[in-house]
Amino acid sequence: MLSKLIISLESREDSPRRMNYSFGSLMQGVLMEHVAPDFAEFLHTGGVNPYAQYLELRDGAAAWNVTTLTAEAREQIILPMLNSQDTELRIRHHDMELKIRSKAVEEKTYEKLMEETYFGRCKPYLTLEFITPTAFKVDGEYQFYPTVFHIFQSLIRKYDAVSGETEIFSEELMKEITEHVHITRYNLRSCIFGLEGVKVPGFRGQISLRIHGPQMFVNLIHMLAAFGTFSGVGIKTSMGMGAVRLREQSAPSGAPTGTPRMTEKA
């Protein structure tokens, strides 16, 4: 189950600071206040987190988006916040209170995700918008520009970590993605994500992709991109980085022929 909790916020007039994208790192602390201690301990054991969260600012409004990638994470993270009767969120580190205006939930089963993309008939192009600063860790350094390889390596790694009985990654698939998915347009800018006194370099903006290959391959790329709207892309997605949105996504019609690229996990 893929779930997204959207909490619309407004800061109090007497708040000492204005919100920005880097507040996502502070919002993780707010999230942890709603999580049971044993599950919080599980989340700190390492590996790919089954959730992401980010703060989106648009037209003077703020929305805190919390997404989960498994049924357990939905139960442990989203449901406690959804059912909470609190009317404000308190950011203790800055002595700041954010008024909760509304809450909404969007959910999609993995079966529905597959139906709309992998077993659909998607078009050979799409556009990704990077909502919050995005970066990758490559050879111990921050890479703050997108490549097809690193975008889809990240998405596949996150998908395989939560997918249960199937996995996608293979060296052959990564080679095919690198050779047959191309960035055709981009509108990007560098930016900084503040994280506990550290300035992490990143990028925001849009890229358009053209996908060459059989229909099943095109569908797989769309499936990973749609999954990315819940999982995020790149590093520190649980702290507010790497949020993405699909700007162009085709509606499925019919089922293509071809050999599925997913294999059962050993």
Helices and strands as residue ranges (DSSP letters): E 2-11, H 23-33, H 37-43, E 51-58, E 61-68, H 71-73, I 74-78, H 79-83, E 88-91, G 92-94, E 96-108, H 110-116, E 125-134, E 136-138, E 141-143, H 148-162, E 166-167, H 171-180, E 181-195, E 198-211, H 215-231, G 237-239, E 244-248, E 263-264
